[in-house]
């Protein structure tokens, strides 16, 4: 079972794999009034940005990897978990899932 912890708004990850090289990755959650929050990851090139959600946090997983959790509770009633590469969704947790309350608490 996946366990997410250490929710935060900013994280600097040294030795991040970027293609065939190792770089420092900086993750930040930016807030825009009227739009919500989105995650931004900067390595060596242009920043990668996710679309907006009500709230986002950078978290660690029990597997030692970095993930982004997205609170879509207001509009859609689920929490999304996205891989640190910001390309792929890891899982979707709906409000009737037993893990929902535990993940929702990571935003507080």
C-alpha positions in Angstrom: 0.0 0.0 0.0 1.3 3.4 -1.0 1.8 5.9 1.9 2.3 9.6 1.2 3.9 11.9 3.7 5.8 15.1 4.2 3.5 17.6 2.4 5.1 20.8 1.5 5.0 23.8 -0.9 8.6 23.7 -2.0 11.3 21.0 -2.3 14.8 20.9 -3.7 15.8 17.4 -4.9 19.5 16.9 -5.7 20.7 14.2 -8.0 17.4 14.1 -10.0 17.5 12.0 -13.1 16.9 14.2 -16.2 17.4 12.1 -19.3 20.9 10.7 -19.1 22.2 13.2 -16.6 21.8 14.1 -12.9 20.6 17.6 -12.0 19.0 19.5 -9.1 15.2 19.7 -9.4 13.2 22.4 -7.7 9.5 21.8 -7.1 7.3 24.7 -6.0 3.6 25.2 -5.6 2.4 28.6 -7.0 -0.9 30.2 -6.0 -2.8 32.4 -8.3 -5.9 34.2 -6.9 -9.0 33.0 -8.7 -7.3 30.0 -10.4 -5.9 27.9 -7.5 -2.6 26.2 -7.2 -0.3 24.4 -9.6 3.1 22.7 -9.3 6.1 23.9 -11.1 9.3 21.9 -11.6 12.5 23.5 -12.7 15.7 21.6 -13.7 18.0 22.8 -16.5 15.5 24.0 -19.1 12.2 25.8 -19.1 10.0 25.1 -16.1 7.3 22.4 -16.3 3.9 23.5 -15.1 0.8 21.5 -14.2 -2.7 22.7 -14.7 -4.5 24.3 -11.8 -6.3 22.5 -9.0 -7.9 23.9 -5.8 -4.8 22.9 -3.8 -1.6 21.0 -4.5 1.3 19.7 -2.3 4.6 18.0 -2.9 4.8 14.7 -1.0 7.1 11.8 -0.5 6.0 8.2 -1.0 7.0 5.1 1.0 9.0 4.1 -2.2 11.3 7.2 -1.7 10.0 9.0 -4.8 8.5 12.5 -5.1 4.9 13.0 -6.1 2.4 15.8 -6.5 -1.1 15.5 -4.9 -3.9 17.5 -6.4 -7.1 18.4 -4.5 -10.0 18.4 -7.0 -12.5 17.9 -4.2 -14.5 21.1 -4.8 -15.3 20.6 -8.4 -14.9 16.9 -9.0 -14.7 15.1 -5.7 -11.3 13.4 -6.0 -7.6 13.7 -5.1 -5.2 13.0 -7.9 -1.6 11.8 -7.4 0.9 12.6 -10.1 4.4 11.3 -10.5 7.3 13.7 -10.0 8.1 13.7 -13.7 4.8 15.6 -14.0 3.8 13.5 -17.0 1.8 10.6 -15.6 -1.0 10.2 -13.1 -0.2 7.6 -10.4 -3.7 7.2 -9.0 -7.1 8.8 -8.4 -8.7 8.6 -4.9 -12.4 9.3 -4.9 -14.4 10.5 -1.8 -15.8 7.0 -1.1 -12.3 5.5 -1.0 -11.1 4.6 2.6 -7.8 6.4 2.0 -9.5 9.7 1.0 -9.6 11.2 4.5 -6.0 10.4 5.1 -4.9 12.0 1.9 -7.2 15.0 2.3 -5.5 15.7 5.7 -2.2 16.2 3.9 -3.5 19.6 2.6 -4.1 21.0 6.1 
